[in-house]
Amino acid sequence: MEGNIAWILTAAALVLFMVPGLALFYGGMVRAKNALNMLNMNM
């Protein structure tokens, strides 16, 4: 049971790190004036 909880917490931490990283990645692919809009769309 403890292994399951540890795995769920690890997966949740990876997702929490992935979302802002993906937002910054997509923000870097658009023009500077559209970057803030792209960041908001990913959140």
C-alpha positions as CSV (number, residue, x, y, z in Angstrom):
1,M,0.0,0.0,0.0
2,E,2.8,2.4,0.8
3,G,4.4,1.8,-2.6
4,N,1.2,2.8,-4.3
5,I,1.0,6.1,-2.4
6,A,4.6,6.8,-3.1
7,W,4.1,6.2,-6.8
8,I,1.0,8.4,-7.0
9,L,2.9,11.2,-5.2
10,T,5.8,10.9,-7.6
11,A,3.6,10.9,-10.6
12,A,1.7,14.0,-9.3
13,A,5.0,15.8,-8.7
14,L,6.1,15.0,-12.3
15,V,2.9,16.4,-13.7
16,L,3.2,19.6,-11.6
17,F,6.7,20.1,-13.0
18,M,5.6,19.2,-16.6
19,V,2.7,21.7,-16.9
20,P,4.7,24.9,-16.5
21,G,7.6,23.5,-18.5
22,L,5.2,22.7,-21.4
23,A,3.7,26.2,-21.1
24,L,7.1,27.8,-21.3
25,F,8.0,25.6,-24.3
26,Y,4.9,26.6,-26.2
27,G,5.4,30.2,-25.1
28,G,8.8,30.2,-26.8
29,M,7.4,29.0,-30.1
30,V,5.2,32.1,-30.6
31,R,5.9,35.7,-31.1
32,A,6.8,37.8,-28.1
33,K,3.5,39.7,-28.1
34,N,1.6,36.4,-28.0
35,A,3.7,34.6,-25.4
36,L,1.6,35.7,-22.4
37,N,-1.6,34.6,-24.1
38,M,0.0,31.2,-24.8
39,L,1.1,30.8,-21.2
40,N,-2.4,31.5,-20.0
41,M,-3.9,29.0,-22.5
42,N,-1.7,26.3,-21.1
43,M,-2.7,27.0,-17.5
